[in-house]
Amino acid sequence: MQNSYKNLWFVVLLLLGTSFFNVEAQSHNNDDEISPARKRAIDSLALEKIRDLSKYISIVGSKETAFSEAQRVIDRTLELFSPGAEMGVSSVNRKAIQYYPIRTYLERLMALNYDQVTIEWYNIEYISDLEKQPDGRYVGVITIYQRFEGRDGDMVKYSDVTKKDITVYVERKETQIAGNVIGFWDVLLGDVRVSETRRK
Amino acid sequence: MFIYCFIFTIEKLTFLILMNTSKTRNLHTNLRLARRFFYFLLIAFITFGATTTMTSCNSKKKLAAERAAAEKQKRIDEAKSSLTALLSDTNMDLEEKKRRLAAIKAQNIDDPEVRNLIAAVESQIEQQEERIRREEEERRRAAEAEKQVESVNEKMSRVLGEIANAPNANAANSKIAEMLQMFESPDTPVLIIIAEENGKKDYDRPTTIEKYLNYIKDQKKAMDRVANVGMNSAGKIKLLELRK
């Protein structure tokens, strides 16, 4: 009989505890709610980071870019990605998709054996809107189409169009600048996955 | 004169009465008695007159003092009322308030409560003057900051445009070097506002001026506007806030 009472108390305490944490979690979420206008600004910021990446990749790939400039741009490109992120690379000549760490991918891009490399990204758009996760981060997926062209002289040696999906993480962070605490949205890109490759 | 004649007449009448009624019928004695009576009456009248006059003077003085006191109290009450009104009216033009206070002070009212009220109004005027001085100073600083922002914005817009449209990396780097002269160091923080709501700003990840200028060079776009500029004592920019 005493044991049943003990079990009952345990269940009651467990239920109370669960309710408390639910309420806490809900109030925390409400505090962090952002208005549609601010959300739109964050969406635009993430899209802009993808456009920036597009430009950086075309600079690194271009044979006209000086080595020092390319190295600087690689460093800036890495700042866009979350640590450990990978880039998928595909070819119309093979089925397998290979994934490289971002720096390795960019260095391989620099070293491509063409006289001229042109990389262009277009149709950049969300396929999965930024959604708030339980950990407070916003996560979404942006898709892009990449047109790649490698030339030797005037002759196109290789070209393809690849559809890539990029996971985007947006997190609210704070830092101190000139003695003031600044709240900012940190946009970090995750893996770039190849979803489709075809001849141009 | 009238009183003298009146007393003289009474003396004569007394003499005649004495002459007719006195047992002695002695002319000399009766005359002396009548004279004494005359003097007695005269002294009595003088005493009565003096007393009456003195009493009357005292009454007049008292009345005048009462009037003066009432007048003073009235002035005190009016001064208190005016000073209280001055204290409670915080929208009154400061010069007008000072003028009214000076008028009250000119009355030299010797009353502790009035003195306290005058001190309170003077203190309030000082505070209002201080507040006005502060507001003017803030306006001046805001105008100066706005002018500074405009000046920096104008120069930055021009140079950033030149960096973005530079024909090659070397030309862009040369413009970047020129631009960096305006800043405290290449690591000067740059904050970019992406949204602002109810005074709360959302920023992009903070960067430095050198990275930002290289970003303009790489991306070939200069679309951000200067929102705020922080300058150091040497006139160099120590913090730049941009708005998308």
Chai-1 contact restraints between the chains, C-beta under 6 A:
chainA,res_idxA,chainB,res_idxB,connection_type,confidence,min_distance_angstrom,max_distance_angstrom,comment,restraint_id
A,R38,B,A195,contact,1.0,0.0,6.0,A-B,restraint_1
A,R38,B,D202,contact,1.0,0.0,6.0,A-B,restraint_2
A,A41,B,I194,contact,1.0,0.0,6.0,A-B,restraint_3
A,A41,B,A195,contact,1.0,0.0,6.0,A-B,restraint_4
A,L45,B,I194,contact,1.0,0.0,6.0,A-B,restraint_5
A,K55,B,Q219,contact,1.0,0.0,6.0,A-B,restraint_6
A,E69,B,A169,contact,1.0,0.0,6.0,A-B,restraint_7
A,I177,B,P189,contact,1.0,0.0,6.0,A-B,restraint_8
A,I177,B,P206,contact,1.0,0.0,6.0,A-B,restraint_9
A,A178,B,L239,contact,1.0,0.0,6.0,A-B,restraint_10
A,I182,B,Y203,contact,1.0,0.0,6.0,A-B,restraint_11
A,F184,B,Y203,contact,1.0,0.0,6.0,A-B,restraint_12
A,F184,B,R205,contact,1.0,0.0,6.0,A-B,restraint_13
A,D186,B,R205,contact,1.0,0.0,6.0,A-B,restraint_14
